[in-house]
């Protein structure tokens, strides 16, 4: 089996593949202060809950935007699984050409998302990642990664607003019935939900124009479904898109 790891600023996704089938997956909180052995204890306990023998894992691939945890998980995999992981962003055989001023600036998660989206839906495509940041990655018709637009994440923007406004309460992200809020809570929910829906529609429209017309729009991330229900421009929601891309990159570089 192949262990795929996607280390984000907020969450870490772990998935086990048998061939092309995602057998099981988990999501845990990102804590950069944890040591490799601490994460090893957690990982091995997750294996135990699903009766998975660590000796059945014969490969590992890691996508990470947290440098300290890249090192920790590399050490974890080497010591506890006896494997040398493939690190997205350090591979010798790139799966997608990055047409950016500095390709090394493009996050490994964005690369994996683009690879996963192209493999499933073809090109051109736009991949929206709803995470700590809201990212819009553009892939042209010839399959080249053209660039990214980055906006605040919904939760990130909300936390910033709540912290800056002394009289603004923290609210849950639930869609209100009306855009015009009759109280502070409804007003905040409207601004966050419908405001981000408008942001998504606007950026997708502009990106499609620059790509030359139509493009498949694929969304991923924890809040993808919340916004996808409020817009007409998202064609598909793929919660485990990053893990899919990580697996494909591993297959091209496992030797």
ChimeraX commands (.cxc) that place a marker at each C-alpha (Angstrom):
marker #1 position 0.00,0.00,0.00 radius 0.5
marker #1 position 0.99,3.60,-0.55 radius 0.5
marker #1 position 0.80,6.20,2.23 radius 0.5
marker #1 position 0.05,9.70,0.92 radius 0.5
marker #1 position 0.46,12.68,3.25 radius 0.5
marker #1 position -0.74,16.24,2.64 radius 0.5
marker #1 position 0.57,18.60,5.33 radius 0.5
marker #1 position -1.30,21.91,5.35 radius 0.5
marker #1 position -1.17,24.88,7.69 radius 0.5
marker #1 position -4.40,23.85,9.43 radius 0.5
marker #1 position -4.83,20.11,8.83 radius 0.5
marker #1 position -2.83,17.07,7.80 radius 0.5
marker #1 position -4.55,14.59,5.47 radius 0.5
marker #1 position -3.36,11.01,5.34 radius 0.5
marker #1 position -4.54,8.46,2.81 radius 0.5
marker #1 position -3.73,4.83,2.09 radius 0.5
marker #1 position -3.92,3.64,-1.51 radius 0.5
marker #1 position -3.98,0.10,-2.82 radius 0.5
marker #1 position -3.25,0.65,-6.47 radius 0.5
marker #1 position -5.59,3.42,-7.60 radius 0.5
marker #1 position -8.12,2.77,-4.82 radius 0.5
marker #1 position -8.16,5.02,-1.76 radius 0.5
marker #1 position -8.61,2.42,0.98 radius 0.5
marker #1 position -8.97,4.80,3.92 radius 0.5
marker #1 position -8.05,8.33,4.92 radius 0.5
marker #1 position -7.77,10.50,8.01 radius 0.5
marker #1 position -7.53,14.18,8.88 radius 0.5
marker #1 position -5.61,15.44,11.92 radius 0.5
marker #1 position -4.76,18.88,13.29 radius 0.5
marker #1 position -1.48,20.45,12.20 radius 0.5
marker #1 position 0.84,21.10,15.13 radius 0.5
marker #1 position 4.35,22.19,14.05 radius 0.5
marker #1 position 5.60,21.83,17.62 radius 0.5
marker #1 position 5.09,18.04,17.63 radius 0.5
marker #1 position 8.11,15.81,17.13 radius 0.5
marker #1 position 8.42,13.04,14.57 radius 0.5
marker #1 position 7.97,10.37,17.25 radius 0.5
marker #1 position 4.80,12.03,18.53 radius 0.5
marker #1 position 3.29,11.96,15.05 radius 0.5
marker #1 position 4.51,8.38,14.69 radius 0.5
marker #1 position 2.53,7.33,17.77 radius 0.5
marker #1 position -0.58,8.98,16.33 radius 0.5
marker #1 position -0.10,7.49,12.88 radius 0.5
marker #1 position 0.50,3.97,14.16 radius 0.5
marker #1 position -2.58,4.22,16.39 radius 0.5
marker #1 position -4.65,5.19,13.35 radius 0.5
marker #1 position -3.33,2.10,11.58 radius 0.5
marker #1 position -4.35,-0.04,14.54 radius 0.5
marker #1 position -7.92,1.27,14.54 radius 0.5
marker #1 position -8.37,-0.11,11.02 radius 0.5
marker #1 position -6.26,-3.25,11.46 radius 0.5
marker #1 position -3.56,-2.05,9.09 radius 0.5
marker #1 position -0.12,-3.66,9.35 radius 0.5
marker #1 position 2.57,-1.04,8.83 radius 0.5
marker #1 position 4.66,-3.67,7.05 radius 0.5
marker #1 position 2.05,-3.70,4.26 radius 0.5
marker #1 position 3.00,-0.11,3.39 radius 0.5
marker #1 position 5.66,-0.20,0.69 radius 0.5
marker #1 position 5.68,3.43,-0.43 radius 0.5
marker #1 position 5.14,6.96,0.83 radius 0.5
marker #1 position 4.69,10.38,-0.77 radius 0.5
marker #1 position 4.49,13.71,1.06 radius 0.5
marker #1 position 3.17,17.12,0.07 radius 0.5
marker #1 position 3.91,19.78,2.67 radius 0.5
marker #1 position 3.68,23.55,3.06 radius 0.5
marker #1 position 5.12,23.40,6.61 radius 0.5
marker #1 position 8.92,22.97,6.32 radius 0.5
marker #1 position 9.45,21.78,9.91 radius 0.5
marker #1 position 6.85,19.04,9.45 radius 0.5
marker #1 position 8.35,18.02,6.11 radius 0.5
marker #1 position 11.49,17.17,8.05 radius 0.5
marker #1 position 9.53,15.49,10.86 radius 0.5
marker #1 position 7.50,13.27,8.54 radius 0.5
marker #1 position 10.53,12.38,6.43 radius 0.5
marker #1 position 12.20,11.20,9.64 radius 0.5
marker #1 position 9.03,9.44,10.81 radius 0.5
marker #1 position 8.69,7.48,7.57 radius 0.5
marker #1 position 12.38,6.55,7.52 radius 0.5
marker #1 position 12.50,5.37,11.14 radius 0.5
marker #1 position 9.11,3.74,11.62 radius 0.5
marker #1 position 8.17,2.54,8.12 radius 0.5
marker #1 position 11.71,1.96,6.80 radius 0.5
marker #1 position 10.89,3.90,3.63 radius 0.5
marker #1 position 12.35,6.82,1.73 radius 0.5
marker #1 position 9.41,9.11,0.88 radius 0.5
marker #1 position 8.88,10.95,-2.39 radius 0.5
marker #1 position 8.57,14.66,-1.57 radius 0.5
marker #1 position 6.35,16.69,-3.89 radius 0.5
marker #1 position 8.35,19.73,-4.96 radius 0.5
marker #1 position 11.63,17.81,-4.89 radius 0.5
marker #1 position 10.88,15.21,-7.55 radius 0.5
marker #1 position 13.16,14.57,-10.51 radius 0.5
marker #1 position 10.28,13.87,-12.90 radius 0.5
marker #1 position 7.72,16.71,-12.70 radius 0.5
marker #1 position 4.27,15.60,-13.76 radius 0.5
marker #1 position 3.15,19.08,-14.81 radius 0.5
marker #1 position 5.09,21.98,-16.32 radius 0.5
marker #1 position 4.92,25.12,-14.16 radius 0.5
marker #1 position 4.87,28.27,-16.28 radius 0.5
marker #1 position 5.58,30.72,-13.45 radius 0.5
marker #1 position 8.31,33.31,-12.83 radius 0.5
marker #1 position 9.71,31.13,-10.05 radius 0.5
marker #1 position 8.30,27.59,-10.15 radius 0.5
marker #1 position 9.76,26.83,-6.71 radius 0.5
marker #1 position 7.35,29.39,-5.20 radius 0.5
marker #1 position 4.35,27.27,-6.20 radius 0.5
marker #1 position 3.13,25.28,-3.20 radius 0.5
marker #1 position 3.37,21.46,-3.39 radius 0.5
marker #1 position -0.33,21.23,-2.52 radius 0.5
marker #1 position -1.22,23.41,-5.51 radius 0.5
marker #1 position 0.89,21.22,-7.77 radius 0.5
marker #1 position -0.76,18.07,-6.44 radius 0.5
marker #1 position -4.23,19.58,-6.81 radius 0.5
marker #1 position -3.54,20.53,-10.42 radius 0.5
marker #1 position -2.16,17.07,-11.23 radius 0.5
marker #1 position -5.19,15.41,-9.65 radius 0.5
marker #1 position -7.67,17.69,-11.44 radius 0.5
marker #1 position -6.07,17.23,-14.87 radius 0.5
marker #1 position -5.95,13.45,-14.43 radius 0.5
marker #1 position -9.66,13.34,-13.63 radius 0.5
marker #1 position -11.15,16.18,-15.67 radius 0.5
marker #1 position -8.55,17.11,-18.28 radius 0.5
marker #1 position -7.35,20.58,-19.26 radius 0.5
marker #1 position -7.96,23.47,-19.25 radius 0.5
marker #1 position -9.09,23.61,-15.66 radius 0.5
marker #1 position -9.22,25.86,-12.61 radius 0.5
marker #1 position -8.67,24.34,-9.19 radius 0.5
marker #1 position -10.06,26.15,-6.15 radius 0.5
marker #1 position -8.62,25.17,-2.78 radius 0.5
marker #1 position -10.65,26.20,0.24 radius 0.5
marker #1 position -8.16,26.10,3.08 radius 0.5
marker #1 position -6.19,28.51,5.25 radius 0.5
marker #1 position -6.06,30.52,2.02 radius 0.5
marker #1 position -8.48,30.34,-0.89 radius 0.5
marker #1 position -6.35,29.48,-3.91 radius 0.5
marker #1 position -7.26,29.52,-7.60 radius 0.5
marker #1 position -4.84,27.54,-9.78 radius 0.5
marker #1 position -5.06,27.83,-13.56 radius 0.5
marker #1 position -4.06,25.06,-15.97 radius 0.5
marker #1 position -4.09,25.86,-19.70 radius 0.5
marker #1 position -5.45,23.69,-22.50 radius 0.5
marker #1 position -1.97,22.29,-23.17 radius 0.5
marker #1 position -1.72,21.08,-19.56 radius 0.5
marker #1 position 0.66,23.72,-18.23 radius 0.5
marker #1 position 0.29,25.21,-14.75 radius 0.5
marker #1 position -0.06,28.93,-15.57 radius 0.5
marker #1 position -0.30,30.53,-12.14 radius 0.5
marker #1 position -2.37,31.20,-9.06 radius 0.5
marker #1 position -4.61,33.77,-7.41 radius 0.5
marker #1 position -4.55,33.73,-3.60 radius 0.5
marker #1 position -7.24,35.20,-1.37 radius 0.5
marker #1 position -7.81,34.80,2.39 radius 0.5
marker #1 position -9.47,31.60,3.51 radius 0.5
marker #1 position -13.03,31.89,4.77 radius 0.5
marker #1 position -12.11,30.98,8.33 radius 0.5
marker #1 position -8.95,33.10,8.16 radius 0.5
marker #1 position -10.92,36.14,7.02 radius 0.5
marker #1 position -13.57,35.52,9.66 radius 0.5
marker #1 position -11.06,35.23,12.50 radius 0.5
marker #1 position -9.34,38.42,11.38 radius 0.5
marker #1 position -12.66,40.25,11.32 radius 0.5
marker #1 position -13.75,38.95,14.73 radius 0.5
marker #1 position -10.41,39.90,16.29 radius 0.5
marker #1 position -10.39,43.38,14.78 radius 0.5
marker #1 position -13.97,44.27,15.62 radius 0.5
marker #1 position -14.54,44.63,19.36 radius 0.5
marker #1 position -18.33,44.40,18.95 radius 0.5
marker #1 position -18.35,41.63,16.34 radius 0.5
marker #1 position -19.10,38.17,17.77 radius 0.5
marker #1 position -17.58,34.99,16.40 radius 0.5
marker #1 position -20.18,33.16,14.31 radius 0.5
marker #1 position -20.57,29.70,12.81 radius 0.5
marker #1 position -20.39,29.42,9.04 radius 0.5
marker #1 position -24.04,28.72,8.29 radius 0.5
marker #1 position -25.80,30.13,5.26 radius 0.5
marker #1 position -28.45,32.69,6.25 radius 0.5
marker #1 position -31.78,32.76,4.43 radius 0.5
marker #1 position -31.29,36.33,3.24 radius 0.5
marker #1 position -28.35,38.41,2.08 radius 0.5
marker #1 position -29.64,41.39,4.07 radius 0.5
marker #1 position -28.96,40.46,7.68 radius 0.5
marker #1 position -31.44,41.58,10.33 radius 0.5
marker #1 position -28.92,41.23,13.16 radius 0.5
marker #1 position -25.14,41.15,13.58 radius 0.5
marker #1 position -24.82,37.37,13.42 radius 0.5
marker #1 position -26.86,37.08,10.22 radius 0.5
marker #1 position -25.01,40.04,8.73 radius 0.5
marker #1 position -21.63,38.41,9.39 radius 0.5
marker #1 position -22.76,35.07,8.02 radius 0.5
marker #1 position -24.10,36.77,4.90 radius 0.5
marker #1 position -20.88,38.67,4.30 radius 0.5
marker #1 position -18.71,35.60,4.75 radius 0.5
marker #1 position -20.79,33.07,2.80 radius 0.5
marker #1 position -22.25,35.21,0.01 radius 0.5
marker #1 position -19.22,37.48,-0.07 radius 0.5
marker #1 position -16.91,34.55,-0.79 radius 0.5
marker #1 position -19.40,33.19,-3.31 radius 0.5
marker #1 position -19.10,36.48,-5.18 radius 0.5
marker #1 position -15.32,36.39,-4.89 radius 0.5
marker #1 position -15.24,32.89,-6.38 radius 0.5
marker #1 position -17.54,33.79,-9.26 radius 0.5
marker #1 position -15.55,36.92,-10.09 radius 0.5
marker #1 position -12.11,35.30,-10.06 radius 0.5
marker #1 position -13.27,32.24,-12.00 radius 0.5
marker #1 position -14.83,34.46,-14.68 radius 0.5
marker #1 position -11.62,36.47,-15.07 radius 0.5
marker #1 position -9.42,33.35,-15.10 radius 0.5
marker #1 position -11.54,31.69,-17.78 radius 0.5
marker #1 position -11.13,34.79,-19.94 radius 0.5
marker #1 position -7.34,34.68,-19.57 radius 0.5
marker #1 position -7.29,30.94,-20.32 radius 0.5
marker #1 position -9.15,31.58,-23.54 radius 0.5
marker #1 position -12.70,30.53,-22.77 radius 0.5
marker #1 position -14.15,27.56,-20.95 radius 0.5
marker #1 position -12.34,25.58,-18.28 radius 0.5
marker #1 position -13.48,22.85,-15.90 radius 0.5
marker #1 position -13.67,24.22,-12.35 radius 0.5
marker #1 position -12.83,21.78,-9.55 radius 0.5
marker #1 position -13.05,22.63,-5.85 radius 0.5
marker #1 position -11.39,20.94,-2.90 radius 0.5
marker #1 position -10.90,21.63,0.81 radius 0.5
marker #1 position -13.03,21.52,3.92 radius 0.5
marker #1 position -15.41,24.33,2.96 radius 0.5
marker #1 position -15.69,23.53,-0.74 radius 0.5
marker #1 position -19.22,22.17,-0.50 radius 0.5
marker #1 position -20.43,25.19,1.46 radius 0.5
marker #1 position -19.48,27.63,-1.32 radius 0.5
marker #1 position -20.14,25.25,-4.22 radius 0.5
marker #1 position -23.81,25.25,-3.27 radius 0.5
marker #1 position -23.95,29.04,-3.71 radius 0.5
marker #1 position -22.30,29.38,-7.12 radius 0.5
marker #1 position -22.91,28.05,-10.62 radius 0.5
marker #1 position -19.27,28.08,-11.74 radius 0.5
marker #1 position -17.98,25.05,-9.79 radius 0.5
marker #1 position -18.36,21.87,-11.83 radius 0.5
marker #1 position -17.10,19.32,-9.29 radius 0.5
marker #1 position -16.06,19.00,-5.66 radius 0.5
marker #1 position -13.22,16.57,-4.90 radius 0.5
marker #1 position -12.48,16.40,-1.14 radius 0.5
marker #1 position -9.40,14.18,-1.57 radius 0.5
marker #1 position -8.02,15.84,-4.71 radius 0.5
marker #1 position -4.62,16.56,-3.15 radius 0.5
marker #1 position -4.09,12.95,-2.12 radius 0.5
marker #1 position -4.97,11.86,-5.66 radius 0.5
marker #1 position -2.35,14.20,-7.09 radius 0.5
marker #1 position 0.25,13.09,-4.56 radius 0.5
marker #1 position -0.35,9.46,-5.56 radius 0.5
marker #1 position 0.09,10.23,-9.26 radius 0.5
marker #1 position 3.31,12.17,-8.62 radius 0.5
marker #1 position 4.60,9.23,-6.57 radius 0.5
marker #1 position 3.83,6.76,-9.36 radius 0.5
marker #1 position 5.87,8.87,-11.81 radius 0.5
marker #1 position 8.82,9.12,-9.41 radius 0.5
marker #1 position 8.84,5.95,-7.30 radius 0.5
marker #1 position 11.89,4.45,-8.99 radius 0.5
marker link #1:1,2 radius 0.2
marker link #1:2,3 radius 0.2
marker link #1:3,4 radius 0.2
marker link #1:4,5 radius 0.2
marker link #1:5,6 radius 0.2
marker link #1:6,7 radius 0.2
marker link #1:7,8 radius 0.2
marker link #1:8,9 radius 0.2
marker link #1:9,10 radius 0.2
marker link #1:10,11 radius 0.2
marker link #1:11,12 radius 0.2
marker link #1:12,13 radius 0.2
marker link #1:13,14 radius 0.2
marker link #1:14,15 radius 0.2
marker link #1:15,16 radius 0.2
marker link #1:16,17 radius 0.2
marker link #1:17,18 radius 0.2
marker link #1:18,19 radius 0.2
marker link #1:19,20 radius 0.2
marker link #1:20,21 radius 0.2
marker link #1:21,22 radius 0.2
marker link #1:22,23 radius 0.2
marker link #1:23,24 radius 0.2
marker link #1:24,25 radius 0.2
marker link #1:25,26 radius 0.2
marker link #1:26,27 radius 0.2
marker link #1:27,28 radius 0.2
marker link #1:28,29 radius 0.2
marker link #1:29,30 radius 0.2
marker link #1:30,31 radius 0.2
marker link #1:31,32 radius 0.2
marker link #1:32,33 radius 0.2
marker link #1:33,34 radius 0.2
marker link #1:34,35 radius 0.2
marker link #1:35,36 radius 0.2
marker link #1:36,37 radius 0.2
marker link #1:37,38 radius 0.2
marker link #1:38,39 radius 0.2
marker link #1:39,40 radius 0.2
marker link #1:40,41 radius 0.2
marker link #1:41,42 radius 0.2
marker link #1:42,43 radius 0.2
marker link #1:43,44 radius 0.2
marker link #1:44,45 radius 0.2
marker link #1:45,46 radius 0.2
marker link #1:46,47 radius 0.2
marker link #1:47,48 radius 0.2
marker link #1:48,49 radius 0.2
marker link #1:49,50 radius 0.2
marker link #1:50,51 radius 0.2
marker link #1:51,52 radius 0.2
marker link #1:52,53 radius 0.2
marker link #1:53,54 radius 0.2
marker link #1:54,55 radius 0.2
marker link #1:55,56 radius 0.2
marker link #1:56,57 radius 0.2
marker link #1:57,58 radius 0.2
marker link #1:58,59 radius 0.2
marker link #1:59,60 radius 0.2
marker link #1:60,61 radius 0.2
marker link #1:61,62 radius 0.2
marker link #1:62,63 radius 0.2
marker link #1:63,64 radius 0.2
marker link #1:64,65 radius 0.2
marker link #1:65,66 radius 0.2
marker link #1:66,67 radius 0.2
marker link #1:67,68 radius 0.2
marker link #1:68,69 radius 0.2
marker link #1:69,70 radius 0.2
marker link #1:70,71 radius 0.2
marker link #1:71,72 radius 0.2
marker link #1:72,73 radius 0.2
marker link #1:73,74 radius 0.2
marker link #1:74,75 radius 0.2
marker link #1:75,76 radius 0.2
marker link #1:76,77 radius 0.2
marker link #1:77,78 radius 0.2
marker link #1:78,79 radius 0.2
marker link #1:79,80 radius 0.2
marker link #1:80,81 radius 0.2
marker link #1:81,82 radius 0.2
marker link #1:82,83 radius 0.2
marker link #1:83,84 radius 0.2
marker link #1:84,85 radius 0.2
marker link #1:85,86 radius 0.2
marker link #1:86,87 radius 0.2
marker link #1:87,88 radius 0.2
marker link #1:88,89 radius 0.2
marker link #1:89,90 radius 0.2
marker link #1:90,91 radius 0.2
marker link #1:91,92 radius 0.2
marker link #1:92,93 radius 0.2
marker link #1:93,94 radius 0.2
marker link #1:94,95 radius 0.2
marker link #1:95,96 radius 0.2
marker link #1:96,97 radius 0.2
marker link #1:97,98 radius 0.2
marker link #1:98,99 radius 0.2
marker link #1:99,100 radius 0.2
marker link #1:100,101 radius 0.2
marker link #1:101,102 radius 0.2
marker link #1:102,103 radius 0.2
marker link #1:103,104 radius 0.2
marker link #1:104,105 radius 0.2
marker link #1:105,106 radius 0.2
marker link #1:106,107 radius 0.2
marker link #1:107,108 radius 0.2
marker link #1:108,109 radius 0.2
marker link #1:109,110 radius 0.2
marker link #1:110,111 radius 0.2
marker link #1:111,112 radius 0.2
marker link #1:112,113 radius 0.2
marker link #1:113,114 radius 0.2
marker link #1:114,115 radius 0.2
marker link #1:115,116 radius 0.2
marker link #1:116,117 radius 0.2
marker link #1:117,118 radius 0.2
marker link #1:118,119 radius 0.2
marker link #1:119,120 radius 0.2
marker link #1:120,121 radius 0.2
marker link #1:121,122 radius 0.2
marker link #1:122,123 radius 0.2
marker link #1:123,124 radius 0.2
marker link #1:124,125 radius 0.2
marker link #1:125,126 radius 0.2
marker link #1:126,127 radius 0.2
marker link #1:127,128 radius 0.2
marker link #1:128,129 radius 0.2
marker link #1:129,130 radius 0.2
marker link #1:130,131 radius 0.2
marker link #1:131,132 radius 0.2
marker link #1:132,133 radius 0.2
marker link #1:133,134 radius 0.2
marker link #1:134,135 radius 0.2
marker link #1:135,136 radius 0.2
marker link #1:136,137 radius 0.2
marker link #1:137,138 radius 0.2
marker link #1:138,139 radius 0.2
marker link #1:139,140 radius 0.2
marker link #1:140,141 radius 0.2
marker link #1:141,142 radius 0.2
marker link #1:142,143 radius 0.2
marker link #1:143,144 radius 0.2
marker link #1:144,145 radius 0.2
marker link #1:145,146 radius 0.2
marker link #1:146,147 radius 0.2
marker link #1:147,148 radius 0.2
marker link #1:148,149 radius 0.2
marker link #1:149,150 radius 0.2
marker link #1:150,151 radius 0.2
marker link #1:151,152 radius 0.2
marker link #1:152,153 radius 0.2
marker link #1:153,154 radius 0.2
marker link #1:154,155 radius 0.2
marker link #1:155,156 radius 0.2
marker link #1:156,157 radius 0.2
marker link #1:157,158 radius 0.2
marker link #1:158,159 radius 0.2
marker link #1:159,160 radius 0.2
marker link #1:160,161 radius 0.2
marker link #1:161,162 radius 0.2
marker link #1:162,163 radius 0.2
marker link #1:163,164 radius 0.2
marker link #1:164,165 radius 0.2
marker link #1:165,166 radius 0.2
marker link #1:166,167 radius 0.2
marker link #1:167,168 radius 0.2
marker link #1:168,169 radius 0.2
marker link #1:169,170 radius 0.2
marker link #1:170,171 radius 0.2
marker link #1:171,172 radius 0.2
marker link #1:172,173 radius 0.2
marker link #1:173,174 radius 0.2
marker link #1:174,175 radius 0.2
marker link #1:175,176 radius 0.2
marker link #1:176,177 radius 0.2
marker link #1:177,178 radius 0.2
marker link #1:178,179 radius 0.2
marker link #1:179,180 radius 0.2
marker link #1:180,181 radius 0.2
marker link #1:181,182 radius 0.2
marker link #1:182,183 radius 0.2
marker link #1:183,184 radius 0.2
marker link #1:184,185 radius 0.2
marker link #1:185,186 radius 0.2
marker link #1:186,187 radius 0.2
marker link #1:187,188 radius 0.2
marker link #1:188,189 radius 0.2
marker link #1:189,190 radius 0.2
marker link #1:190,191 radius 0.2
marker link #1:191,192 radius 0.2
marker link #1:192,193 radius 0.2
marker link #1:193,194 radius 0.2
marker link #1:194,195 radius 0.2
marker link #1:195,196 radius 0.2
marker link #1:196,197 radius 0.2
marker link #1:197,198 radius 0.2
marker link #1:198,199 radius 0.2
marker link #1:199,200 radius 0.2
marker link #1:200,201 radius 0.2
marker link #1:201,202 radius 0.2
marker link #1:202,203 radius 0.2
marker link #1:203,204 radius 0.2
marker link #1:204,205 radius 0.2
marker link #1:205,206 radius 0.2
marker link #1:206,207 radius 0.2
marker link #1:207,208 radius 0.2
marker link #1:208,209 radius 0.2
marker link #1:209,210 radius 0.2
marker link #1:210,211 radius 0.2
marker link #1:211,212 radius 0.2
marker link #1:212,213 radius 0.2
marker link #1:213,214 radius 0.2
marker link #1:214,215 radius 0.2
marker link #1:215,216 radius 0.2
marker link #1:216,217 radius 0.2
marker link #1:217,218 radius 0.2
marker link #1:218,219 radius 0.2
marker link #1:219,220 radius 0.2
marker link #1:220,221 radius 0.2
marker link #1:221,222 radius 0.2
marker link #1:222,223 radius 0.2
marker link #1:223,224 radius 0.2
marker link #1:224,225 radius 0.2
marker link #1:225,226 radius 0.2
marker link #1:226,227 radius 0.2
marker link #1:227,228 radius 0.2
marker link #1:228,229 radius 0.2
marker link #1:229,230 radius 0.2
marker link #1:230,231 radius 0.2
marker link #1:231,232 radius 0.2
marker link #1:232,233 radius 0.2
marker link #1:233,234 radius 0.2
marker link #1:234,235 radius 0.2
marker link #1:235,236 radius 0.2
marker link #1:236,237 radius 0.2
marker link #1:237,238 radius 0.2
marker link #1:238,239 radius 0.2
marker link #1:239,240 radius 0.2
marker link #1:240,241 radius 0.2
marker link #1:241,242 radius 0.2
marker link #1:242,243 radius 0.2
marker link #1:243,244 radius 0.2
marker link #1:244,245 radius 0.2
marker link #1:245,246 radius 0.2
marker link #1:246,247 radius 0.2
marker link #1:247,248 radius 0.2
marker link #1:248,249 radius 0.2
marker link #1:249,250 radius 0.2
marker link #1:250,251 radius 0.2
marker link #1:251,252 radius 0.2
marker link #1:252,253 radius 0.2
marker link #1:253,254 radius 0.2
marker link #1:254,255 radius 0.2
view
